[in-house]
Amino acid sequence: MTEPNPTAYLDHAATTPMLAEAREVLAEQLQRTGNASSLHASGRAARRTVEESREIIAENLGARPGEVVFCSGGTEANNLAIKGLFWARRAGDPQRDRVVFSSIEHHALLDPVTWLAAHEGARIDTTPVDRQGRVVIDALRRAVERAPQEVSVVTTMWANNEMGTIQPIDEVVAIAREHDVPVHSDAVQAAGYVPLDFDASGLDAMTLTAHKLGGPVGVGALVLRREIEPTPLLHGGGQERDLRSGTIGVALIASFAKALEVTVARQAEASARIERLRQRLVQGIAHAVPGAVVNGDPEPGVDHRLPNIAHVTFPGCEGDAMLMLLDAQGVECSTGSACAAGVPQPSHVLLAMGFEEAAARGSLRFSLGHTSTEADIDRLLAVLPTVHERARAASLVRSR
């Protein structure tokens, strides 16, 4: 009996497979019983595991252990950061009702900000980006300096999840620091591929999540300076500095710590290998589909873009159609589009970058990770010409 061809997984920016070391820690810890808030021996053992994990995570992020606040993942951490800082700052000074954030944030931040505007009277200043998806610093400066006494918080992601473009976080922090405005950054996509030093960055808050760097789904952290006290979203047992009440997931946290530790130790070597795979990918796409356009910053490096993301526009095609056709051929990737009432909508990130709607709808993101191989690239390139032709023909039929 013939074995089915293996799947080429090219969606690591959504979730990357767990590292073997993280799986082992998770399996081991799941066999243990103990609430980290309990005072008996099992509880104390669980607490020790959590605090040792907190120390490992802090050490690998250039932070102090007390600055690591565990939560369920990036979405919760972003909500705690942006809502909590907004509420706390406005409570201290009612005129601080403005939020300055970039136009390319993930929905895990975009939606909390728009919720604050709709339900809490927040005023939003959206910082534009250039064609490569990088924040226009002069525009951000103008937004802050127009009335700095009104700004509650500034937030800019470290690296964009669709384009891979790395943002000038140091410049963002410098502008906010001049006016004593706290700065948050969603570093979920950057954590696996860019060296992060929380203390050196000057940030007040930083989000990351385990499942983007080889850890389990369901756990993440908000790294938060001790001097910063956002208003909690959850109230209960007072865990995590009274900022995130709820029974602590010991096994998830231990696995998260191991994944981060291993990822940081291998980061330089792994990023170089993945960058070589990306080059093979984009060169192969250019050959297979001559009209395809690779978007974003063409330069590699920590000041330019992540090594694992290749965002490609296929003119004359619908990205959703190509995605499903590729999936049928055992190639998994993603499109940045969203659905509203069943109708595909172009990515807000691409529209913010100046893409026409047709180009925005005709784009795919291929993202690599620690399990990616040349065979994955070869499988994509083998089926891409046929998939492209079928998607293009379907688009022509629909446009008649």
C-alpha positions in Angstrom: 0.0 0.0 0.0 1.4 3.4 -1.0 1.9 5.9 1.9 0.3 9.3 1.3 2.7 12.1 0.6 3.6 14.1 3.8 2.2 17.6 4.3 4.5 20.6 3.7 3.7 22.8 6.7 4.5 26.4 5.8 2.4 28.2 8.5 4.8 28.4 11.4 3.9 32.0 12.1 0.5 30.8 13.1 1.8 27.9 15.3 5.0 26.1 15.2 5.3 22.4 16.3 6.4 21.8 19.8 10.0 21.2 20.5 10.8 17.7 21.7 12.4 19.1 24.9 9.2 21.1 25.6 7.0 18.1 25.0 9.0 16.0 27.4 8.7 18.6 30.1 5.0 19.0 29.5 4.5 15.2 29.7 6.5 15.0 32.9 4.7 17.8 34.7 1.2 16.6 33.7 1.8 13.6 35.8 2.3 15.7 38.9 -0.5 17.1 41.1 -0.3 20.4 43.0 -1.9 23.8 43.0 0.9 26.4 43.1 -1.2 28.4 45.6 -1.5 25.6 48.1 0.7 25.5 51.2 1.2 21.7 51.5 4.2 19.8 50.0 2.6 19.2 46.6 1.6 22.9 46.3 5.1 24.1 47.3 6.6 21.8 44.7 4.3 23.2 42.0 5.2 26.7 43.2 8.9 25.9 43.0 8.4 24.7 39.4 6.6 27.9 38.4 9.2 30.2 40.0 12.1 28.3 38.5 10.4 28.6 35.1 9.8 32.3 35.7 13.6 32.7 36.4 14.5 30.9 33.1 12.1 33.0 31.1 13.3 36.2 32.7 16.9 35.3 32.1 16.3 34.6 28.4 14.4 37.9 27.9 16.7 40.3 29.8 14.1 40.8 32.4 13.7 40.4 36.2 11.7 37.3 37.4 9.1 39.6 39.1 8.4 41.3 35.7 7.1 38.1 34.1 3.3 37.8 34.4 1.9 34.5 33.2 -1.4 34.4 31.3 -3.1 32.3 28.7 -1.3 33.7 25.6 -0.7 36.7 23.4 -4.3 37.8 23.2 -4.8 38.0 26.9 -1.4 39.6 27.5 -2.2 42.3 24.9 -5.6 42.9 26.4 -4.1 43.3 29.9 -1.4 45.6 28.6 -3.5 48.0 26.5 -6.7 48.0 28.5 -4.9 47.9 31.9 -2.5 50.7 31.1 -5.3 52.8 29.5 -7.6 52.4 32.6 -4.8 53.0 35.1 -3.4 56.1 33.3 -6.8 57.6 32.8 -7.8 57.0 36.4 -4.7 58.9 37.5 -5.4 61.8 35.0 -8.8 61.9 33.2 -7.4 63.8 30.2 -5.1 60.8 29.3 -7.6 59.2 27.0 -5.6 58.8 23.8 -4.0 55.5 22.5 -1.2 55.7 19.9 -0.8 52.5 18.0 0.3 51.3 14.6 -2.0 50.5 11.7 -0.6 47.0 11.2 -1.2 45.5 14.7 -2.5 42.0 15.0 -6.2 41.7 15.8 -5.2 40.6 19.3 -4.3 44.3 19.8 -6.3 46.0 17.1 -9.6 44.7 18.6 -8.9 45.7 22.2 -8.0 49.2 21.0 -11.1 49.6 19.0 -13.1 48.2 21.9 -11.7 50.9 24.1 -12.8 53.5 21.6 -16.3 52.1 21.3 -16.9 51.4 25.0 -14.5 53.5 27.0 -14.3 56.7 25.0 -10.7 56.2 24.0 -9.4 58.4 21.2 -7.2 56.5 18.8 -4.2 57.8 16.9 -3.2 55.3 14.2 0.4 55.5 13.1 0.8 54.9 9.3 3.4 52.6 7.8 5.6 52.7 4.7 5.4 50.3 1.7 7.6 47.8 3.6 5.2 47.8 6.6 7.5 49.8 8.9 6.1 52.5 11.2 6.6 56.1 10.0 8.5 57.5 12.9 7.9 61.1 12.1 4.1 60.5 12.1 4.3 58.7 15.5 6.3 61.6 16.9 3.7 64.1 15.7 0.9 62.1 17.2 2.6 62.0 20.6 3.9 65.5 20.6 0.6 67.1 19.5 -0.7 66.7 23.1 1.6 64.3 25.1 -0.4 65.0 28.3 -3.4 63.3 26.7 -1.6 60.0 25.7 -2.2 57.0 28.0 -0.1 54.5 26.1 1.9 53.9 22.9 2.0 50.4 21.4 3.9 49.1 18.4 4.5 45.5 17.5 8.1 44.3 17.4 7.7 42.4 14.1 4.7 42.2 11.9 3.0 38.8 11.7 2.1 39.0 8.0 5.0 40.8 6.4 7.8 40.0 8.9 8.9 43.6 9.0 10.8 44.5 12.1 9.8 47.8 13.7 12.1 50.6 15.1 11.2 49.9 18.7 14.2 51.9 20.0 13.0 55.0 18.2 9.4 54.5 19.4 10.6 54.1 23.0 12.8 57.2 22.7 9.9 59.4 21.6 7.5 58.1 24.3 10.2 58.4 27.0 10.6 62.2 26.4 7.0 62.6 27.6 6.8 59.9 30.3 4.4 57.7 28.2 4.5 54.0 28.8 5.3 51.8 25.7 4.1 48.3 25.0 5.2 46.0 22.2 3.6 42.8 21.0 6.8 40.6 20.4 4.9 37.4 19.7 6.3 36.9 16.2 9.8 38.3 17.1 10.5 36.1 20.1 11.6 33.0 18.2 13.9 34.8 15.7 15.2 38.0 17.1 17.3 38.5 20.3 15.0 40.2 22.9 16.4 42.2 25.8 13.5 43.7 27.8 15.6 45.8 30.1 17.8 47.2 27.3 14.8 47.9 25.0 13.3 50.5 27.4 9.9 49.0 27.0 7.4 49.1 29.9 5.5 46.0 28.7 6.1 43.2 26.2 3.9 40.3 25.0 5.0 36.9 24.0 3.4 33.4 23.7 4.7 29.9 23.9 3.2 28.3 20.8 5.1 30.6 18.4 8.5 29.3 19.7 8.0 25.6 20.1 6.0 25.6 23.4 2.4 24.6 24.1 -0.7 26.5 23.1 -2.5 28.1 26.0 0.3 29.9 27.9 2.1 33.2 27.4 3.4 36.1 29.4 3.2 39.9 29.7 6.7 41.1 30.7 5.9 44.2 32.8 8.1 46.6 34.7 7.6 46.4 38.4 6.8 50.1 38.6 4.0 49.7 36.1 0.6 48.8 37.6 -2.1 48.3 35.0 -5.7 47.7 36.0 -6.4 44.0 36.1 -8.9 42.4 33.7 -9.5 39.4 36.1 -10.2 39.5 39.8 -10.1 36.4 42.1 -7.2 34.8 43.9 -4.7 37.5 43.4 -2.1 35.4 41.5 0.6 37.0 39.3 1.1 40.2 41.2 -2.7 40.5 41.5 -2.8 41.3 37.8 -3.9 37.9 36.5 -6.0 35.9 39.0 -6.6 32.3 38.3 -5.0 28.9 39.0 -1.6 28.8 37.5 -0.9 26.2 34.7 2.2 24.7 36.1 2.9 22.2 33.3 2.3 24.7 30.6 4.6 27.2 32.2 7.4 24.7 32.7 7.1 23.7 29.0 7.0 27.3 28.0 10.2 28.0 29.9 12.0 25.0 28.3 10.9 26.0 24.8 12.1 29.6 25.2 15.4 28.4 26.7 16.1 26.0 23.8 15.0 28.5 21.2 17.2 31.2 22.5 20.2 28.8 22.7 19.7 27.8 19.1 18.5 31.1 17.7 21.5 32.3 15.8 22.1 29.0 14.0 18.4 28.3 13.4 17.7 31.8 12.0 20.6 31.5 9.6 19.4 28.1 8.4 15.8 29.3 8.0 17.0 32.4 6.1 18.7 30.1 3.6 15.4 28.2 3.2 13.5 31.4 2.7 15.9 32.5 0.0 15.4 29.1 -1.8 11.6 29.6 -1.4 11.4 33.1 -2.9 13.8 32.3 -5.7 11.8 29.2 -6.5 8.6 31.1 -6.5 10.0 33.8 -8.8 11.0 31.0 -11.2 7.7 29.0 -10.9 5.4 32.1 -11.2 7.3 34.9 -13.0 4.7 37.5 -12.2 4.7 36.9 -8.4 5.9 39.7 -6.2 7.7 39.2 -2.9 6.6 41.9 -0.5 8.3 43.6 2.5 11.8 44.5 3.3 14.2 42.6 1.0 17.1 42.9 3.4 17.6 40.3 6.1 18.6 41.1 9.7 17.3 42.2 13.0 16.8 45.8 11.8 14.9 44.7 8.7 12.7 41.6 8.7 12.2 38.2 10.3 14.0 35.3 8.5 11.0 33.0 8.5 8.3 34.9 6.7 7.8 35.3 2.9 4.8 37.3 1.9 3.9 36.9 -1.8 1.3 38.5 -4.1 0.1 36.5 -7.1 -1.6 39.1 -9.4 -4.8 38.0 -10.9 -5.5 35.4 -8.3 -7.6 35.2 -5.1 -5.4 34.2 -2.2 -8.1 32.1 -0.6 -8.5 30.1 -3.8 -4.8 29.4 -3.9 -4.7 28.5 -0.3 -7.4 25.8 -0.7 -5.8 24.5 -3.9 -2.4 24.2 -2.2 -4.0 22.6 0.8 -5.5 20.0 -1.5 -2.0 19.3 -2.7 -0.6 18.9 0.9 0.9 22.4 1.2 -0.3 24.4 4.2 0.2 28.2 4.3 -2.0 31.2 5.2 -3.6 34.3 3.8 -3.9 37.5 5.8 -7.5 38.0 4.7 -10.4 37.9 7.1 -14.0 36.9 6.6 -17.0 39.0 7.3 -20.4 37.4 6.8 -18.6 34.7 4.7 -17.1 37.2 2.3 -13.3 37.4 2.2 -11.9 40.8 3.2 -8.5 42.1 2.3 -5.9 42.3 5.1 -5.9 45.6 7.0 -2.1 45.3 7.2 -1.8 45.2 3.4 -4.3 48.1 2.9 -2.3 50.1 5.5 0.9 49.5 3.4 -0.8 50.9 0.3 -1.8 47.8 -1.4 -4.8 47.9 -3.8 -7.6 45.6 -2.6 -7.1 43.1 -5.5 -3.4 42.7 -4.6 -4.3 42.4 -0.9 -6.7 39.6 -1.7 -4.3 37.9 -3.9 -1.5 37.4 -1.4 -0.2 34.4 0.6 2.1 34.1 3.6 4.6 31.3 3.7 6.3 31.0 7.1 9.1 28.6 8.1 10.2 27.2 11.4 12.4 24.7 13.2 11.0 21.7 11.5 11.1 23.2 7.9 13.2 21.4 5.3 14.2 21.7 1.7 11.6 19.0 1.0 8.9 21.3 2.1 10.1 24.0 -0.3 10.4 21.5 -3.1 6.8 20.3 -2.5 5.4 23.8 -2.7 7.4 24.6 -5.9 6.4 21.4 -7.5 2.6 22.1 -7.3 2.7 25.9 -7.4 2.6 26.5 -11.2 -0.5 24.3 -11.6 -2.2 25.8 -8.6 -1.5 29.3 -9.8 -2.9 28.5 -13.3 -6.1 27.0 -11.8 -6.6 29.9 -9.4 -6.0 32.5 -12.2 -8.4 30.7 -14.5 -11.1 30.6 -11.7 -10.5 34.3 -11.1 -11.0 35.1 -14.8 -14.2 33.2 -14.9 -15.6 35.0 -11.8 -14.7 38.4 -13.2 -16.7 37.9 -16.4 
